[in-house]
Amino acid sequence: MKVPTILLLLLLLLAVELEFLFLNPCESALQEDVSALRAFTQAISEDPMAKLSDWSSSRDPCSFSGIKCSDSKNSVISINLSNSSLKGFLAPELGSLNSLQELILDNNLFYGTIPKQIGILKSLWVLDLSVNHLLGPIPSEIGGMSSLKIINLHFNGLTGAIPPELGNLANLVEIYLDRNKLNGPIPGSRSSNSLMDLGMPIPHSNITGICKLTKLKVADFSYNFLLGRIPTCLEYLPRKSFQGNCFEDNHTILPRSTQQCASVNNQETAKETYEQSSGRTNHQKLKEPLWLLILEIVTGGAAVVFLVICIIRSAKRCKCKTTVVIPWKRTPTINNQRFVSVDDGMLKTVFRYSRQELEVACEDFSNIIGSSPDSRVYKGTVVNGPEIAVISLSASIAQWPSCLELFFQKEVSNLARINHENISKLLGYCKENEPFSRMLVFEYASNGTLHEHLHYGDSGQLSWLRRMKIAIGIVRGLRYLHTELQPPFTISELNSNAIYLTEDFSPKLVDFERWNTIVSRSDNGLSYLTNGGVYNSFLQSSDTINLDVQCNTFDLGVLLLELISGRQPHSKDGGCIINWAMEYLQQPDKLNMLVDSDLKNVKSDDLFVICGVISLCIDPEPSKRPSMQILCGMLEGGIDTSVTGILKESSLAWAELELSV
């Protein structure tokens, strides 16, 4: 038997490893941090803004962009790469950054799951992974991060239940879990209220889950698929913190539809049944052989001896220094740009905001309502002024040649000429170089998007009459853009997310994606900029403009189908909405099958007209799709939304009229 030989080899390897780790404790600590940062960069597949380019040019990780070290420079205490357009997954090695206090990676393109190793970060007090593409459950290990004060996982695709272990975070002050796909109840309860009624303190053992968070001040659980009742300990929070869920009490607002909630509940029941049936055989402990147990004891004893020796030797020669270089491929910058003259007088009639004004209005640019690799969208309120939406372009001065500056100015000038009641108006722009800023400022309709109301809100608020008014308003706005402006103006991504609603449910078309679409018209956005693509885009042919108009017409057909049916344009179970609707559109006697089942007082004449418009819009031959002038005339002439028309249709229409005005 070769066990003694194997044992000697293991002891020798252990000695070498311990010597390496403990010859210099300070160097070893920073060495571990450097190894974790190396693993982090290796998990990044795209860095379009070159945020990590200096991670390979410097030997000192404390000088890397987004990294902050302790005062003694022997450990990393902060990673802040917010709004960096990084794409990749979160490396589990981040859990080895033992001194890390801040992990701020919001507004990027991280995908995959949150590694459970994050829970090892006992010193962490801010965890911000919001506005990414993260999936899977929230690791229960996060409940062991005793220093955590702020958790922000808002706007991802997280699923599963909220871990009850979060109730162990005694220092937690803020938690944001909104706009995910979380299900199940909010974990948290207090035992019988009778003790409170008698003025007696509730034993701590009778308080569970989130209710144990005595320091919690802010929490947002909105727009998930949470079930059950809202814990009474959380009723001090605003009602909007729970909207868009499947709760069974009266404290919530804008609940999801019964169909959506039932679907998620059925999926969760099936999952639990599977896990229970498959987990019965996974808990049997295997018995270890006797020789292996002896080997483990001997190896452990040897490890202790070497540990003591190495600590004594290393205490005499502690040098906190590292020479490790993290490899990173620098993202190319724009070179050899053709020179384009820029006319600074082009925007003299457009209002110019300062960055400071917009920073104050948008609460230090913290109120994010949208993001992409090329821009961020913020919501704000101007002092003594209106609510605004601010599009901030994600670029540095090194990535901003003169041709791009010219395009920005032309785009501002183009948007400034738009003036219609159903289109969000450009209020101004921001142009500063210190820090580099290029922003567009639009008026903001504060009642949310049509998409939110159709799929996450109270469908009762969108009566048939109100939907018809929204449809006519959308088409009027498109008619203005397509036929009354020269050259025509098109919406880059026309869908229900591009329709904002005012307090009286009037539609406002927005084009927050316009800049992103232009920059990404090439397979490689940087290559597009480098090869003069933006410059050439000024010279769009009439064929290109006509194609964009026809695409808008097709998108309108899809949008109107979504409006009357309440169905998503694309879904995993239902497929494409057009494929589903085609059978009914071709049979006039089955048009009612297209209507949202929750709708009342549906006028058959209106349905016939709007389905006729839809059929024309989605004609597979683009050249056969009519102009927006014709489509608008069909809706305005065929659908009567006046008070007289409503009352003529039904003697009980007063209620709907009251709801719709």
C-alpha positions as CSV (number, residue, x, y, z in Angstrom):
1,M,0.0,0.0,0.0
2,K,1.4,3.4,-1.0
3,V,-0.4,5.5,1.7
4,P,2.9,6.6,3.5
5,T,4.4,7.8,0.2
6,I,1.2,9.7,-0.6
7,L,1.2,11.2,2.9
8,L,4.8,12.4,2.5
9,L,4.0,14.1,-0.8
10,L,0.9,15.8,0.7
11,L,2.9,17.1,3.6
12,L,5.7,18.4,1.3
13,L,3.1,20.2,-0.9
14,L,1.4,21.6,2.2
15,A,4.7,23.0,3.5
16,V,5.5,24.7,0.2
17,E,2.0,26.2,0.1
18,L,2.1,27.5,3.7
19,E,5.5,28.9,3.1
20,F,4.2,30.9,0.1
21,L,1.1,32.1,2.0
22,F,2.8,33.1,5.3
23,L,6.2,34.4,4.4
24,N,4.6,37.8,4.2
25,P,1.1,38.1,5.6
26,C,0.5,41.7,4.4
27,E,1.7,40.8,0.9
28,S,-0.4,37.6,1.0
29,A,-3.6,39.5,1.9
30,L,-3.2,41.9,-1.0
31,Q,-2.2,39.0,-3.2
32,E,-5.5,37.4,-2.5
33,D,-7.3,40.6,-3.5
34,V,-5.3,40.8,-6.7
35,S,-6.2,37.2,-7.5
36,A,-9.9,38.0,-7.0
37,L,-9.7,41.1,-9.2
38,R,-8.0,39.0,-11.9
39,A,-10.8,36.5,-11.8
40,F,-13.3,39.4,-12.0
41,T,-11.7,40.7,-15.2
42,Q,-11.6,37.3,-16.7
43,A,-15.3,37.0,-16.2
44,I,-15.9,40.2,-18.2
45,S,-16.5,39.7,-21.9
46,E,-17.1,43.3,-23.0
47,D,-15.8,46.6,-21.8
48,P,-16.9,49.1,-24.4
49,M,-16.1,52.2,-22.3
50,A,-12.6,50.9,-21.5
51,K,-13.2,51.2,-17.8
52,L,-10.8,48.4,-17.0
53,S,-8.1,49.4,-19.4
54,D,-5.8,50.8,-16.7
55,W,-6.0,47.5,-14.7
56,S,-3.1,46.2,-16.9
57,S,-1.0,49.3,-17.1
58,S,-0.5,49.7,-13.4
59,R,1.2,47.3,-10.9
60,D,-0.7,48.8,-8.0
61,P,-4.3,47.6,-7.8
62,C,-5.1,50.5,-5.5
63,S,-4.7,52.8,-8.5
64,F,-7.1,50.9,-10.7
65,S,-10.3,52.7,-11.9
66,G,-13.2,52.0,-9.6
67,I,-11.0,50.5,-6.9
68,K,-10.4,52.0,-3.4
69,C,-8.0,50.6,-0.9
70,S,-7.6,51.0,2.9
71,D,-5.5,53.7,4.3
72,S,-2.6,51.3,4.8
73,K,-2.9,50.2,1.2
74,N,-3.0,46.5,2.1
75,S,-6.5,45.6,1.1
76,V,-9.3,46.5,-1.3
77,I,-12.3,48.1,0.4
78,S,-14.4,49.3,-2.5
79,I,-15.3,48.3,-6.0
80,N,-17.5,51.0,-7.8
81,L,-18.0,50.4,-11.5
82,S,-21.5,51.9,-11.8
83,N,-22.7,52.8,-15.2
84,S,-19.8,51.2,-17.0
85,S,-21.6,49.0,-19.6
86,L,-19.6,46.0,-18.5
87,K,-20.9,42.7,-19.8
88,G,-20.1,39.3,-18.2
89,F,-20.9,37.3,-15.1
90,L,-20.0,37.8,-11.5
91,A,-16.9,35.8,-10.5
92,P,-17.3,33.7,-7.3
93,E,-13.8,34.8,-6.4
94,L,-15.3,38.2,-5.3
95,G,-16.1,36.4,-2.1
96,S,-12.4,36.3,-1.2
97,L,-12.2,40.1,-0.9
98,N,-12.3,39.9,2.9
99,S,-12.1,43.6,3.6
100,L,-14.5,44.8,0.9
101,Q,-17.0,47.3,2.2
102,E,-18.7,48.4,-1.0
103,L,-19.6,46.4,-4.1
104,I,-21.3,48.7,-6.5
105,L,-21.9,47.3,-10.0
106,D,-25.3,48.8,-10.9
107,N,-26.3,49.7,-14.5
108,N,-24.2,47.2,-16.3
109,L,-24.9,44.1,-18.3
110,F,-24.0,41.3,-15.8
111,Y,-25.8,38.1,-16.4
112,G,-26.0,34.7,-14.8
113,T,-26.7,34.1,-11.1
114,I,-25.5,35.9,-8.0
115,P,-22.7,33.7,-6.6
116,K,-23.3,32.5,-3.1
117,Q,-19.7,33.3,-2.2
118,I,-20.9,36.9,-2.0
119,G,-22.2,35.9,1.4
120,I,-18.6,35.5,2.7
121,L,-18.1,39.3,2.6
122,K,-18.7,40.0,6.3
123,S,-17.4,43.6,6.1
124,L,-19.6,44.6,3.2
125,W,-22.1,47.3,4.0
126,V,-23.3,48.3,0.5
127,L,-24.3,45.7,-2.2
128,D,-25.7,47.3,-5.3
129,L,-26.2,45.0,-8.3
130,S,-29.3,46.8,-9.7
131,V,-30.2,47.3,-13.3
132,N,-28.4,44.2,-14.7
133,H,-29.6,41.0,-16.3
134,L,-29.0,38.7,-13.3
135,L,-31.2,35.6,-13.0
136,G,-31.9,32.8,-10.5
137,P,-32.6,33.1,-6.7
138,I,-31.2,35.5,-4.1
139,P,-28.6,33.5,-2.3
140,S,-29.6,32.7,1.3
141,E,-25.9,33.2,2.2
142,I,-26.5,37.0,2.0
143,G,-28.2,36.6,5.3
144,G,-24.8,36.1,6.9
145,M,-23.4,39.5,5.9
146,S,-23.7,41.0,9.3
147,S,-22.4,44.5,8.3
148,L,-24.8,45.0,5.4
149,K,-26.8,48.3,5.5
150,I,-28.0,48.6,1.9
151,I,-29.1,45.9,-0.6
152,N,-30.1,47.0,-4.1
153,L,-31.1,44.2,-6.5
154,H,-33.7,46.3,-8.3
155,F,-34.5,45.7,-12.1
156,N,-33.0,42.2,-12.7
157,G,-34.6,38.9,-13.5
158,L,-34.3,37.3,-10.1
159,T,-36.6,34.4,-9.4
160,G,-37.6,32.2,-6.4
161,A,-38.6,33.2,-2.9
162,I,-37.2,36.0,-0.8
163,P,-34.8,34.2,1.6
164,P,-36.0,34.4,5.3
165,E,-32.3,34.6,6.2
166,L,-32.4,38.3,5.2
167,G,-34.0,38.8,8.6
168,N,-30.6,38.2,10.2
169,L,-29.2,41.4,8.7
170,A,-29.5,43.4,11.9
171,N,-27.9,46.6,10.5
172,L,-30.0,46.7,7.2
173,V,-31.5,50.1,6.6
174,E,-32.5,49.9,2.9
175,I,-33.5,47.0,0.6
176,Y,-34.7,47.3,-3.0
177,L,-36.0,44.1,-4.6
178,D,-38.5,45.7,-7.0
179,R,-38.9,44.8,-10.7
180,N,-37.8,41.2,-10.6
181,K,-39.7,37.9,-10.8
182,L,-39.6,37.0,-7.2
183,N,-42.5,34.9,-5.9
184,G,-43.9,33.4,-2.7
185,P,-44.7,35.4,0.4
186,I,-42.6,38.1,2.0
187,P,-41.0,36.2,4.9
188,G,-41.8,37.8,8.1
189,S,-44.3,37.6,10.9
190,R,-45.0,38.5,14.5
191,S,-47.0,36.2,16.7
192,S,-50.4,37.0,18.0
193,N,-51.1,40.7,18.2
194,S,-52.7,40.1,21.6
195,L,-49.4,40.7,23.4
196,M,-49.2,44.1,21.7
197,D,-52.8,44.9,22.5
198,L,-51.9,44.3,26.2
199,G,-48.9,46.5,26.0
200,M,-46.6,43.6,26.5
201,P,-43.3,43.3,24.6
202,I,-43.2,40.6,21.9
203,P,-40.5,38.0,22.6
204,H,-37.7,38.1,19.9
205,S,-38.2,34.4,19.3
206,N,-41.7,35.1,18.0
207,I,-40.5,37.6,15.4
208,T,-39.3,36.0,12.1
209,G,-37.9,37.0,8.7
210,I,-38.0,40.6,7.6
211,C,-39.8,41.7,10.7
212,K,-36.6,41.3,12.7
213,L,-35.1,44.2,10.8
214,T,-35.5,46.9,13.4
215,K,-33.4,49.4,11.5
216,L,-35.1,49.0,8.2
217,K,-36.3,52.4,6.9
218,V,-36.7,51.9,3.1
219,A,-37.9,48.8,1.3
220,D,-39.4,48.2,-2.2
221,F,-40.9,44.9,-3.2
222,S,-43.0,46.3,-6.2
223,Y,-43.5,44.6,-9.6
224,N,-42.7,41.0,-8.6
225,F,-45.1,38.0,-8.2
226,L,-45.2,38.0,-4.4
227,L,-48.1,36.2,-2.8
228,G,-50.0,36.0,0.5
229,R,-50.3,38.9,2.8
230,I,-48.1,41.8,3.5
231,P,-46.5,41.4,7.0
232,T,-48.1,43.8,9.4
233,C,-44.6,44.9,10.5
234,L,-44.1,46.5,7.0
235,E,-47.3,48.4,6.8
236,Y,-45.5,51.6,7.7
237,L,-44.0,51.5,4.2
238,P,-45.7,53.4,1.3
239,R,-48.3,51.4,-0.6
240,K,-46.4,51.8,-3.8
241,S,-43.6,49.6,-2.3
242,F,-45.9,46.6,-2.8
243,Q,-47.7,47.5,-6.1
244,G,-47.6,45.1,-9.1
245,N,-47.8,41.9,-7.0
246,C,-50.2,39.1,-6.2
247,F,-51.0,40.0,-2.6
248,E,-54.3,39.0,-1.0
249,D,-54.9,42.1,1.1
250,N,-56.0,45.7,0.7
251,H,-52.7,47.4,1.4
252,T,-51.4,46.8,-2.1
253,I,-52.2,48.9,-5.2
254,L,-52.1,48.1,-9.0
255,P,-52.1,44.3,-8.4
256,R,-51.3,41.9,-11.2
257,S,-54.2,40.1,-13.0
258,T,-55.6,36.8,-11.5
259,Q,-54.3,34.9,-14.6
260,Q,-50.7,36.1,-14.1
261,C,-50.7,35.2,-10.4
262,A,-52.3,31.8,-10.9
263,S,-49.8,30.9,-13.6
264,V,-46.8,31.7,-11.3
265,N,-48.4,29.9,-8.3
266,N,-48.9,26.8,-10.4
267,Q,-45.3,26.8,-11.6
268,E,-44.1,27.2,-8.0
269,T,-46.2,24.3,-6.7
270,A,-44.9,22.0,-9.4
271,K,-41.3,23.0,-8.6
272,E,-41.8,22.3,-4.9
273,T,-43.3,18.9,-5.6
274,Y,-40.3,18.0,-7.8
275,E,-37.8,19.2,-5.3
276,Q,-39.5,17.3,-2.5
277,S,-39.6,14.1,-4.5
278,S,-36.1,14.3,-5.8
279,G,-34.5,15.4,-2.5
280,R,-35.4,12.3,-0.4
281,T,-32.3,10.4,-1.4
282,N,-29.8,13.2,-1.1
283,H,-29.2,13.3,2.6
284,Q,-27.6,10.0,3.3
285,K,-24.1,10.5,4.8
286,L,-21.4,8.2,3.3
287,K,-19.2,6.4,5.7
288,E,-15.5,7.2,5.3
289,P,-12.8,4.5,5.2
290,L,-10.7,4.1,8.4
291,W,-7.4,4.7,6.5
292,L,-8.7,8.0,5.1
293,L,-9.8,9.2,8.5
294,I,-6.2,8.5,9.9
295,L,-4.7,10.3,6.9
296,E,-6.9,13.4,7.6
297,I,-5.8,13.5,11.3
298,V,-2.1,13.2,10.5
299,T,-2.3,15.8,7.7
300,G,-4.2,18.2,10.0
301,G,-1.6,17.9,12.8
302,A,1.2,18.5,10.3
303,A,-0.6,21.6,9.0
304,V,-0.8,23.1,12.5
305,V,2.9,22.6,13.1
306,F,3.9,24.2,9.8
307,L,1.4,27.0,10.4
308,V,3.1,28.0,13.7
309,I,6.6,27.9,12.2
310,C,5.7,30.0,9.2
311,I,3.9,32.6,11.2
312,I,6.9,33.1,13.5
313,R,9.3,33.4,10.5
314,S,7.0,35.7,8.5
315,A,6.4,38.1,11.4
316,K,10.1,39.2,10.9
317,R,9.7,40.3,7.3
318,C,6.4,41.9,6.5
319,K,6.4,44.0,3.3
320,C,3.1,45.2,2.0
321,K,3.8,45.3,-1.7
322,T,2.7,43.5,-4.8
323,T,4.0,43.4,-8.3
324,V,1.2,41.3,-9.9
325,V,-0.2,42.7,-13.1
326,I,-3.8,42.0,-14.1
327,P,-4.0,41.2,-17.8
328,W,-6.6,43.2,-19.6
329,K,-7.1,43.8,-23.3
330,R,-7.5,47.6,-23.8
331,T,-10.6,48.5,-25.7
332,P,-9.6,50.3,-28.9
333,T,-10.1,54.1,-29.0
334,I,-11.2,56.0,-32.0
335,N,-8.3,56.9,-34.2
336,N,-8.0,58.4,-37.7
337,Q,-11.3,60.2,-37.5
338,R,-12.2,62.3,-40.5
339,F,-12.3,66.0,-39.6
340,V,-15.8,67.5,-39.5
341,S,-16.4,71.1,-38.7
342,V,-18.9,71.8,-35.9
343,D,-21.2,74.8,-35.9
344,D,-21.7,75.9,-32.3
345,G,-24.4,78.3,-33.4
346,M,-26.6,75.4,-34.6
347,L,-28.3,75.2,-31.2
348,K,-28.6,78.8,-30.3
349,T,-32.5,78.6,-30.2
350,V,-32.5,75.5,-27.9
351,F,-32.4,75.9,-24.1
352,R,-29.1,74.7,-22.5
353,Y,-29.1,73.2,-19.0
354,S,-26.0,73.0,-16.9
355,R,-24.9,69.6,-15.5
356,Q,-25.4,70.9,-12.0
357,E,-29.0,71.8,-12.7
358,L,-29.7,68.3,-14.0
359,E,-27.7,66.7,-11.2
360,V,-29.9,68.4,-8.6
361,A,-33.1,67.7,-10.6
362,C,-32.3,64.0,-10.9
363,E,-31.2,63.6,-7.2
364,D,-27.5,63.2,-8.0
365,F,-28.4,61.0,-11.0
366,S,-29.7,58.3,-8.8
367,N,-33.2,58.0,-10.2
368,I,-32.7,55.7,-13.1
369,I,-35.6,54.7,-15.2
370,G,-33.8,53.0,-18.1
371,S,-30.3,52.0,-19.3
372,S,-28.4,50.6,-22.2
373,P,-24.7,50.3,-23.2
374,D,-24.9,53.7,-24.9
375,S,-27.0,55.7,-22.6
376,R,-28.8,56.1,-19.3
377,V,-32.3,57.6,-18.7
378,Y,-33.0,59.5,-15.5
379,K,-36.1,61.0,-14.1
380,G,-36.1,64.3,-12.2
381,T,-37.9,67.5,-11.4
382,V,-36.6,70.9,-12.2
383,V,-36.7,73.4,-9.4
384,N,-39.9,75.3,-9.8
385,G,-40.4,73.5,-13.1
386,P,-41.8,70.3,-14.7
387,E,-40.9,66.7,-14.3
388,I,-38.2,65.7,-16.8
389,A,-36.6,62.7,-18.4
390,V,-32.8,63.0,-19.0
391,I,-30.9,60.9,-21.5
392,S,-27.2,60.9,-20.7
393,L,-25.0,59.5,-23.4
394,S,-22.4,57.0,-22.2
395,A,-19.1,58.3,-23.7
396,S,-15.8,59.9,-22.7
397,I,-14.1,62.8,-24.5
398,A,-11.6,60.3,-25.9
399,Q,-14.5,58.5,-27.6
400,W,-16.1,61.7,-28.9
401,P,-14.7,62.8,-32.3
402,S,-15.9,65.9,-34.1
403,C,-18.2,63.9,-36.4
404,L,-20.0,62.6,-33.3
405,E,-20.3,66.1,-31.9
406,L,-21.8,67.2,-35.2
407,F,-24.3,64.4,-35.1
408,F,-25.3,65.2,-31.5
409,Q,-26.0,68.8,-32.4
410,K,-28.0,67.8,-35.5
411,E,-30.0,65.4,-33.4
412,V,-30.8,68.1,-30.8
413,S,-31.8,70.5,-33.6
414,N,-33.9,67.8,-35.2
415,L,-35.7,66.9,-32.0
416,A,-36.3,70.6,-31.1
417,R,-38.5,71.1,-34.2
418,I,-41.0,68.5,-32.9
419,N,-44.1,70.1,-31.3
420,H,-47.2,67.9,-30.9
421,E,-49.5,67.2,-28.0
422,N,-49.0,63.4,-28.3
423,I,-45.1,63.5,-28.5
424,S,-42.8,64.1,-25.6
425,K,-41.2,67.5,-26.2
426,L,-37.5,68.2,-26.1
427,L,-37.0,70.9,-23.4
428,G,-33.3,71.4,-23.8
429,Y,-29.8,69.8,-23.7
430,C,-26.6,69.7,-21.7
431,K,-23.1,70.0,-23.2
432,E,-20.1,70.2,-20.9
433,N,-16.6,68.9,-21.0
434,E,-15.6,68.9,-17.3
435,P,-16.9,66.3,-16.6
436,F,-17.7,65.2,-20.1
437,S,-21.5,65.4,-20.5
438,R,-23.9,65.1,-23.4
439,M,-27.6,65.0,-22.3
440,L,-31.0,65.4,-23.8
441,V,-33.8,66.7,-21.6
442,F,-37.5,65.8,-22.4
443,E,-40.8,66.5,-20.7
444,Y,-41.9,63.5,-18.6
445,A,-45.4,62.0,-18.4
446,S,-45.7,60.9,-14.8
447,N,-48.4,58.2,-15.1
448,G,-46.0,55.5,-16.3
449,T,-45.8,53.6,-19.6
450,L,-48.6,51.9,-21.5
451,H,-46.7,48.7,-21.0
452,E,-46.8,49.0,-17.2
453,H,-50.5,49.7,-17.2
454,L,-51.4,46.8,-19.6
455,H,-49.3,44.1,-18.0
456,Y,-48.6,45.1,-14.4
457,G,-51.3,47.6,-13.4
458,D,-55.0,47.5,-12.8
459,S,-56.6,46.6,-16.1
460,G,-59.8,48.2,-14.9
461,Q,-58.2,51.7,-15.3
462,L,-57.8,51.1,-19.1
463,S,-61.5,50.9,-20.2
464,W,-62.3,50.3,-23.8
465,L,-63.1,54.0,-24.3
466,R,-59.8,55.0,-22.7
467,R,-57.9,52.5,-24.9
468,M,-59.6,53.9,-28.0
469,K,-58.5,57.4,-27.0
470,I,-54.9,56.2,-26.5
471,A,-54.9,54.5,-29.9
472,I,-56.1,57.6,-31.7
473,G,-53.6,59.7,-29.8
474,I,-50.7,57.4,-30.8
475,V,-51.7,57.5,-34.5
476,R,-52.1,61.3,-34.5
477,G,-48.6,61.6,-33.2
478,L,-47.2,59.3,-35.8
479,R,-49.2,61.1,-38.5
480,Y,-47.5,64.3,-37.4
481,L,-44.0,62.7,-37.5
482,H,-44.5,60.9,-40.8
483,T,-46.4,63.4,-42.9
484,E,-46.2,66.9,-41.4
485,L,-42.4,67.0,-40.8
486,Q,-39.9,67.1,-43.6
487,P,-37.9,65.0,-43.7
488,P,-40.1,62.5,-41.9
489,F,-39.2,61.6,-38.3
490,T,-39.6,58.0,-37.1
491,I,-39.6,56.3,-33.7
492,S,-36.6,53.9,-33.5
493,E,-38.4,51.3,-31.3
494,L,-42.2,51.8,-31.3
495,N,-43.7,49.6,-28.6
496,S,-45.8,50.0,-25.4
497,N,-42.7,51.0,-23.5
498,A,-42.3,54.0,-25.8
499,I,-45.8,55.3,-24.9
500,Y,-45.9,57.3,-21.7
501,L,-49.3,58.4,-20.2
502,T,-50.2,61.6,-18.6
503,E,-52.5,61.8,-15.5
504,D,-55.6,61.9,-17.8
505,F,-54.2,59.0,-19.8
506,S,-53.2,61.0,-22.9
507,P,-50.4,59.2,-24.8
508,K,-47.0,60.7,-25.2
509,L,-44.6,59.1,-27.7
510,V,-41.0,59.0,-26.6
511,D,-37.8,57.9,-28.3
512,F,-35.3,57.2,-25.6
513,E,-33.8,54.5,-27.7
514,R,-33.0,56.6,-30.8
515,W,-29.4,57.2,-30.0
516,N,-28.8,53.6,-29.1
517,T,-30.3,52.4,-32.4
518,I,-28.2,54.7,-34.5
519,V,-25.0,53.7,-32.8
520,S,-25.8,50.0,-32.9
521,R,-26.7,49.8,-36.6
522,S,-23.4,48.1,-37.2
523,D,-22.5,44.7,-35.7
524,N,-19.8,46.5,-33.7
525,G,-20.8,49.9,-32.3
526,L,-17.2,51.0,-32.0
527,S,-16.4,49.9,-35.5
528,Y,-19.4,51.8,-36.7
529,L,-18.1,55.0,-35.1
530,T,-14.6,54.4,-36.2
531,N,-15.5,53.8,-39.9
532,G,-17.4,57.0,-40.2
533,G,-20.8,55.4,-39.9
534,V,-22.3,58.2,-37.8
535,Y,-21.1,60.7,-40.4
536,N,-22.6,58.8,-43.2
537,S,-25.9,58.5,-41.3
538,F,-26.5,62.2,-41.9
539,L,-26.9,61.3,-45.6
540,Q,-29.8,58.9,-45.2
541,S,-31.4,58.1,-48.6
542,S,-35.2,58.4,-49.2
543,D,-35.3,54.6,-49.4
544,T,-33.9,54.3,-45.9
545,I,-36.4,56.8,-44.5
546,N,-39.3,55.1,-46.3
547,L,-38.2,51.8,-44.8
548,D,-38.2,53.2,-41.3
549,V,-41.7,54.6,-41.9
550,Q,-42.9,51.2,-43.0
551,C,-41.4,49.6,-39.9
552,N,-43.2,52.1,-37.7
553,T,-46.4,51.2,-39.5
554,F,-45.9,47.5,-38.8
555,D,-45.0,48.2,-35.1
556,L,-48.2,50.2,-34.8
557,G,-50.2,47.1,-35.8
558,V,-48.5,45.1,-33.1
559,L,-49.0,47.8,-30.6
560,L,-52.7,48.1,-31.3
561,L,-53.1,44.3,-30.9
562,E,-51.4,44.5,-27.6
563,L,-53.7,47.4,-26.6
564,I,-57.0,45.6,-27.3
565,S,-55.9,42.2,-26.1
566,G,-53.7,42.9,-23.1
567,R,-51.3,40.2,-24.3
568,Q,-47.5,40.6,-24.5
569,P,-46.1,41.0,-28.1
570,H,-43.9,38.0,-27.5
571,S,-44.1,35.4,-24.8
572,K,-42.7,32.0,-24.1
573,D,-46.0,30.3,-23.9
574,G,-48.1,32.3,-26.3
575,G,-45.5,33.0,-28.9
576,C,-45.8,35.9,-31.3
577,I,-49.0,37.9,-30.9
578,I,-49.4,38.3,-34.7
579,N,-49.4,34.5,-35.2
580,W,-52.0,34.2,-32.5
581,A,-54.2,37.0,-33.9
582,M,-54.0,36.1,-37.5
583,E,-56.7,33.4,-37.3
584,Y,-59.2,35.8,-35.8
585,L,-58.4,38.8,-38.0
586,Q,-59.3,36.8,-41.0
587,Q,-62.8,35.9,-39.6
588,P,-65.0,38.9,-38.8
589,D,-67.3,36.8,-36.6
590,K,-64.4,36.0,-34.3
591,L,-62.9,39.4,-33.8
592,N,-64.2,39.4,-30.2
593,M,-61.7,36.7,-29.4
594,L,-59.0,39.4,-29.7
595,V,-60.4,41.5,-26.9
596,D,-59.0,41.4,-23.3
597,S,-61.5,39.3,-21.3
598,D,-61.5,41.9,-18.5
599,L,-62.9,44.7,-20.7
600,K,-66.5,45.7,-20.6
601,N,-68.7,47.9,-22.9
602,V,-66.7,46.9,-26.0
603,K,-68.3,48.5,-29.0
604,S,-68.4,46.1,-32.0
605,D,-68.1,49.0,-34.5
606,D,-64.9,50.2,-32.9
607,L,-63.5,46.7,-32.8
608,F,-64.2,46.3,-36.5
609,V,-62.4,49.5,-37.4
610,I,-59.4,49.0,-35.2
611,C,-58.9,45.4,-36.5
612,G,-59.1,46.7,-40.0
613,V,-56.3,49.1,-39.2
614,I,-54.3,46.4,-37.6
615,S,-54.6,44.1,-40.7
616,L,-53.4,46.9,-43.0
617,C,-50.4,47.7,-40.7
618,I,-49.1,44.1,-40.5
619,D,-49.4,43.4,-44.2
620,P,-46.3,41.2,-45.0
621,E,-45.6,43.4,-48.1
622,P,-44.3,46.7,-46.8
623,S,-45.2,48.6,-49.9
624,K,-48.9,47.8,-49.3
625,R,-49.0,49.3,-45.9
626,P,-51.0,52.6,-46.1
627,S,-49.7,56.0,-44.9
628,M,-50.3,57.2,-41.4
629,Q,-52.6,59.9,-42.9
630,I,-54.9,57.1,-44.1
631,L,-54.8,55.1,-41.0
632,C,-55.4,58.1,-38.8
633,G,-58.4,59.0,-40.9
634,M,-59.8,55.5,-40.5
635,L,-59.7,55.6,-36.7
636,E,-60.9,59.2,-36.4
637,G,-63.8,58.6,-38.8
638,G,-64.8,55.2,-37.5
639,I,-64.4,55.5,-33.7
640,D,-66.5,58.1,-31.8
641,T,-65.0,59.1,-28.5
642,S,-67.1,62.2,-28.0
643,V,-69.5,62.5,-25.1
644,T,-72.5,62.3,-27.4
645,G,-71.3,59.2,-29.0
646,I,-70.7,57.5,-25.7
647,L,-74.1,58.3,-24.2
648,K,-75.8,57.3,-27.4
649,E,-74.2,53.8,-27.2
650,S,-75.3,53.0,-23.7
651,S,-77.6,54.5,-21.0
652,L,-75.1,53.1,-18.4
653,A,-72.1,54.8,-20.0
654,W,-71.8,57.6,-17.4
655,A,-69.6,55.4,-15.3
656,E,-67.2,54.7,-18.1
657,L,-67.2,58.3,-19.2
658,E,-66.3,59.4,-15.6
659,L,-63.5,56.9,-15.6
660,S,-62.1,58.0,-18.9
661,V,-62.0,61.8,-18.4
